[in-house]
Amino acid sequence: MTQIKIVADKNALVTSASDFIINKIKETIANKNICSIALAGGSTPKPIYQNIAQSDLPWDKIHVFWGDERYVPPTHPDSNEKMAREAWLNQVDIPAQNIYPMPTLGNNPMADASKYEQELKDFFGVANGFPSFDIILLGMGDDGHTASLFPHTNALKECDRLITVGNKEDNQRLTFTVPLINHAQWVIFLVSGKNKQEALKAVFDQESDSDQYPSKKIQPQGELIWFIDEDANSIRN
Ligand SMILES: O=C(O)[C@H](O)[C@@H](O)[C@H](O)[C@H](O)COP(=O)(O)O
């Protein structure tokens, strides 16, 4: 099922999405005694991660992954891992072994993608098929990309692997594939800003091309919820 939450502004999006994610983590742990969550990169999630770091959660039961990563060292200013560790993970008592950053130091993106894929299979205990993350956080670019699934790239065609290499122009990235995202229990989109209006309208347009607007390919078997602020909103009055 898809839910759409239109909120007044970025602050309201940060507050409502933070509360929702924290409650979803608590609910998952109450049901399963564990929670697997994959993080989004970019700028929108950072204040949400800072809020989550202030919450009272059983950190030892939370396992943190990344849905995509720029192919740079974890010390690089563009690193999604760096952003999440500084905003959240370094501020809480989460065991180091509960944090699973995407490997980006092998100087071979596809080999590192395979390495992370194996790490996921080992964690979830699935040799074949797709594991089901409890929660996957996603942003959406102004071109309609999500994770590092960019328009008209080969990554969009990957339907067997869990992790592949995405390309933003000539910058390589590691990314969850569409089928891996679509196997999640909860997929949460975080979309803020006027620059997202056109892409968002296209993503919700039944006639649009999902290869042009890859966020449209995200139709999880579980629940999908969009947090959208009024600046980005072009789908509902
Ligand atoms: O590594 C990344 O950059 C993200 O995973 C990417 O998919 C991001 O979520 C969108 O580009 C939106 O980014 P903003 O939140 O900064 O608008």
The ligand as a Tripos MOL2 file, in Angstrom:
@<TRIPOS>MOLECULE
LIG
   17    16     1     0     0
SMALL
NO_CHARGES

@<TRIPOS>ATOM
      1 O1         23.7440    9.2670   -2.5780 O.co2     1 LIG1
      2 C1         22.8230   10.0420   -2.8050 C.2       1 LIG1
      3 O2         22.9570   11.2210   -3.1980 O.co2     1 LIG1
      4 C2         21.4140    9.6360   -2.5330 C.3       1 LIG1
      5 O3         21.2180    8.3970   -2.1950 O.3       1 LIG1
      6 C3         20.5110   10.1580   -3.6000 C.3       1 LIG1
      7 O4         19.6560    9.2050   -4.1700 O.3       1 LIG1
      8 C4         19.6930   11.2260   -2.9090 C.3       1 LIG1
      9 O5         18.7760   10.5930   -2.0180 O.3       1 LIG1
     10 C5         18.9530   12.0930   -3.8960 C.3       1 LIG1
     11 O6         19.8920   12.6120   -4.8090 O.3       1 LIG1
     12 C6         18.2490   13.2350   -3.1580 C.3       1 LIG1
     13 O7         19.2370   14.0030   -2.5300 O.3       1 LIG1
     14 P1         18.8260   15.2700   -1.6140 P.3       1 LIG1
     15 O8         18.1750   14.6690   -0.3850 O.co2     1 LIG1
     16 O9         20.1600   15.9180   -1.2840 O.co2     1 LIG1
     17 O10        17.9050   16.1230   -2.4070 O.co2     1 LIG1
@<TRIPOS>BOND
     1     1     2 2
     2     2     3 1
     3     2     4 1
     4     4     5 1
     5     4     6 1
     6     6     7 1
     7     6     8 1
     8     8     9 1
     9     8    10 1
    10    10    11 1
    11    10    12 1
    12    12    13 1
    13    13    14 1
    14    14    15 2
    15    14    16 1
    16    14    17 1
@<TRIPOS>SUBSTRUCTURE
     1 LIG1         1 GROUP 0 **** ****
